[in-house]
Amino acid sequence: CLENTDPRMRGRGIQLLSQVLLQCYSLLQEKEVLHLVLFYENRLQDHHLVIPSVLQGLRALSMCEVLSPGLAVSVLKAIFQEVHVQSLLQLDRHTVYSIITNFMGTREEELKGLGADFTFGFIQVMDGEKDPRNLLVAFQIVRDLIAKNYALGPFVEELFEVTSCYFPIDFTPPPNDPHGIQREDLILSLRTVLASTPQFAEFLLPLLIEKMDSDLQSAKLDSLQTLTACCAIYGQKELQEFLPSLWSSLRREVFQTASEKVEAECLAALHALSACLSCSVLSSDTEDLLDSFLSSILQDCRHHLCEPDMKLVWPSAKLLQAAAGASLRAYHCVTSSVLPLLLEQYTKHPQSSQRRTILEMLLGFLELQQKWGHVEEDESTLLSLRALVCSVVFSALTDPSVQLQLVGIRALTVLGSLQGFLSPSNLELVVDHLIRLALHEEDSQSSEAAMEAAGSLAPLYPKVFSGQMVPRLEEELQSERQEESSHDHCSLQQRCLQALAAVSTHTSIVRETVPVLLQHLRKVQKGSEAGNAQDMVSVCQNLHRVALQCQQDAESCWYYHQTVVPCLLAMAVQAAMQESTHPLLGKALLEEEVLAAMVPVISAATTHLSPELAAQSVSHVVPLFLDGEVSFLPQNSFPCSFQPFEDGERLEAQRRLVALLMAFVCSLPRNVAIPQQERLLRELLVLSCSCNCPFTATTAAKCFAGLVNKHLAGQQLDEILQLAVNRMELGLAEGPCRMQALTLLLWVTKALVLRYHPLSSRLTDKLLGLLGDTELGPAAADGFSLLMAESPDVLHKGCHADVRIMFRQRFFTDNVPKLVQGFHGAGPDVKANYLKGLSHVLNHLPKPVLVTELPMLLSLLLEALSCSDRVVQLSTLSCLQPLLLEAPQIMSLHVDTLVTKFLSLTSSPTMVRVPPPSPHLPPSSAPCAALTRLFQAVRIAALRCAHALTRLPTTVLLPYKARVIRALAKPLDDKKRLVRKEAVAARGEW
């Protein structure tokens, strides 16, 4: 067959031999390889039909480890001389590249012995290549040629030409490309080649300048990114000739472009050029090109800074900042010219808008100084201008313009971060300004920005802030100003609290601020304002902020925990005991909103404790609730014993404090043992099922669920869960505590679903069964939202709960078929419950999962839109909107129904007619307001869905266009602004 006169037969014979070699090349002996190589080399002179099979055989032999010295060179010479590679098919050309790659990986020294002939041979092979699959391999070979120092000889320009002819890449992959080669792959591969050696500089830089000046944005971006990459390996010698042209192109693009991308890449390229010139090693007789380059930039840009209202002021500032940010030397060179000018311009221009522009430019240069973190006295222009810079910044802080104040605050923060820049007297002024802005500035933006600045600077100057700012804030907090209205005084107190929390960013300051906040909380509880729960909530919110700021520092975290948690518990216990003995005292602290505000404080103070410290703390807190052990609390002389788990009407106030127990024990790390845990679980179980107060029963259920979620698997857990199931079944069957039993069922189910406990499926089935209950059905349906949503206080990863990945997907797979089945078998009076439960599950499901299940569920979702329950409508609309964007083809099949449903809901009742309140009954506007908000939310969601419909194919939408536009005219006159806003957007898109 190998000697057959028919070239096709010879080709088939060689193909068979080559396929065998590809399977067994590693088993060949050295002499066998030698003979095979000589045979295949000879066959390269055969008919062109034979060549592809010959190349496959040579590819197999190129992978042999026993290849004799000199054979690799011999094979490549034969290929270079005998094969016209670019006349071959793509796969065969790829084979040639593979042979070269194999030999470069194993026979590097032999190939280098060929000198520049190897480079020339490869240039001939690659010249004219068009297939992107082959180009990726060819570019890699060129990179290896350069990186491994193969001799390029006189063929540098030829090698550059054979690769640069593809620049810029304009390849667009065909749809459904099986090879997965993207345009970006080719761009990055070619860029690595072009930017791999300074030897290409004299050819590449003119090409980049030419492409920068083209009208094609992609060519501009590619050229600029390639220039940036080149600067990493170029020196002054390569850049010198082209610097004027490069600067001219960059300047023109920044001054004239409307594209933010092009501007950003121009600035990055200028930064890279400046950095390259800064790093170049100079000999004594060489000109320093950095100075001349920066002089050109200053000459072209500096004068524009004197025109703060003109168009080119910001492009000029950005160019100067890009060049200055490359090195400390460049920074000194630019700022020595620019900073005095900007300070002079600030003084010259009295208008706030102009001053804001100038100060923002100054801020840009100040931020660059942060890169080096210190100010060198011998070189820094900034240090010599310290007094003037501080004067300008301080004047901005006192300007009536809020926008100028905000820039001034940012500049103040930067100046404070420069080590050694602010003198002690300046720091006193800084504190004065921050206090004035934080407490007395009318605009909330400036006040908040000043507090944030104080928080940033406090860790840098802890003594200044703890010694000067905290005492003044405390004084303001405690002052009683007769001349101020109660509203102004309340607002000032709120700002004092916020400022104290904001500045608590260093351990020493936390030790000063936390006692102040706690003292104010006691004052609010005891004083004339004891009835104002909102004041207590505000203090707790600021304590929570401090707790979050302390979490990253172990010392601060432990100090905060052992100071705040006992204090809050003591105040709450004191109030509960007063309520038990004197019902009119201590009322505010026991209100639900105050206790709810304390929960995140205690939780945040506990989650980041080390296991050792957490164990120390839990040994005090649990006995407090189980045994009334109050000895660890401050001021622990209470009028009666603390018994939150005992029966009795007078102990109702004490039972409410289980919320604080929940916040503590449910936030502990999982490896912390809880003393008397089984007893605690039993007490919580009884309380959650028997307490008449919904707040207490719910927090007890949540606490029970949080502990069960973290409980080690085993007999103890099984026993307590069986006890809970028995309690729930008894409570759900009959009696006045059905709602408490349902609440417990929901939270325990969630705790078990999160950790994939086997009992979770049984409890979920029980919940599904309750959807058919006329009394509990609606609440059970809402419970599906609780099961799927993130809980803010317990059962989330932040409090160390056992949360398995993809629990929502698993819940969906296990239970949605049951929901669908239950819906079809349910009576008309409870069908809405199944729809509500389904919409809650789907609304919390990751959208990619939902899209795959859409065909099966879409008919039910459409039916849910006809449900009279507004919550079902809102949940379903929220679920459908992203599906319209992500699965337009499937949704197009139901466009008629979707249009009808959405339009009917955009004009749902805009105002609920509520009868006037009876003069014999106290007014109650809350239910009416909640209903109005719900109707508004449904209209907004429906309009967003109508808007999203426009993402469906145009041919599908055209028959409905006129009808939709007419229908959307009505919500344009809606009484609610937010509804009108959505209507305008949707109608405009249609």
Secondary structure by P-SEA (a helix, b strand, c coil): ccccccaaaaaaaaaaaaaaaaaccccccaaaaaaaaaaaaaaccccccaaaaaaaaaaaaaaccccccaaaaaaaaaaacccccccccaaaaaaaaaaaaaaaaccaaaaaaacaaaaaaaaaaacccccaaaaaaaaaaaaaaaaaccccccaaaaaaaaccccccccccccccccccccaaaaaaaaaaaaacccccccccaaaaaaaaacccaaaaaaaaaaaaaaaaccccccccccaaaaaaaaaaaaaccccaaaaaaaaaaaaaaaaaaaacccccccccaaaaaaaaaaaacaaaaacccccaaaaaaaaaaaaaaccaaaaaaaaaccaaaaaaaaaacccaaaaaaaaaaaaaaaaaaaccccccccccccccaaaaaaaaaaaaaacccaaaaaaaaaaaaaaaaccccccaaaaaaaaaaaaaaacccccaaaaaaaaaaaaaaccccaaaaaaccaaaaaaaaacccccccaaaaaaaaaaaaaaaaaacccaaaaaacaaaaaaaaaaaacccccccaaaaaaaaaaaaaaaaaacccaaaaaaaaaccaaaaaaaaaaaaaaaacccccccccccaaaaaaaaaaaaaacccccaaaaaaaaacaaaaaaccccccccccccccccccccccccccccccaaaaaaaccccccccccccaaaaaaaaaaaaaaccccaaaaaaaaaaaaaaaaaccccaaaaaaaaaaaaaaaaaaacccaaaaaaaaaaaaaaaaaaacccaaaaaaaaaaaacccccaaaaaaaaaaaaccccccccccccccccccaaaaaaaaacaaaaaaaaaacccccaaaaaaaaaaaaaaccaaaaaaaccccaaaaaaaaacccaaaaaaaaaaaaaaaaccaaaaaaaaaaaaaaaaaaaacccccccccccccccccaaaaaaaaaaaaaaaaaaaaaaaacccccccccccaaaaaaaaaccccccccaaaaaaaaaaaaac
